[in-house]
Amino acid sequence: MASITARKKIVKEAGAVVDELEEQVAQALFDLEATNAELKADLRDLYIAGAKEIDVSASRKAILIQVPFRLLKSFHKVQQRLVRELEKKFSGRDVVIVGVRRILPPPKKGRRVQRPRTRTLTSVHEAWLEDLVYPTEIVGKRIRYRVDGSRILKVLLDPKDRNAAEYKTETFSGVYKKLTGQDVAFEFPVTEAQ
């Protein structure tokens, strides 16, 4: 009975099979809605589109929760509390939430239909980066070209969130690498005391 009601917390595209991890995350969301009074109202209408476990390093794992784009703002309202509760349930694993976004191929010659700017590869990758580090703000980006020709994206995060996000920077890098194939380094700019 419990798993049937937890199934309402995950909605996949037609024909897609729900795996074990996704079922565990959906069950955890349902349990939080049932037991946590402060999250109950906020979680009532929310559901996920998928979940993956990602190996960040030899000792760290992360759970990437994908949510429908139209629900992303609602998830952002409760994200800090929700992530904290989910990390308690899935001990030893970091939890990150990103929106489901679709990348469309560039239009072919002769086709009248133009793709929206939000569906370009660059735009989707930048949006995933914003989702990963939420609620921390990105204050700067630099692309560093190494001597061997490889690129690394340096992302500067807001220094006021250093205490909240510093321990997760390795997780952010690993998840972004898995999503996009690009190397990224997260840093906090040094601010000089006045």
Disulfide bonds with the S-S distance in Angstrom:
none
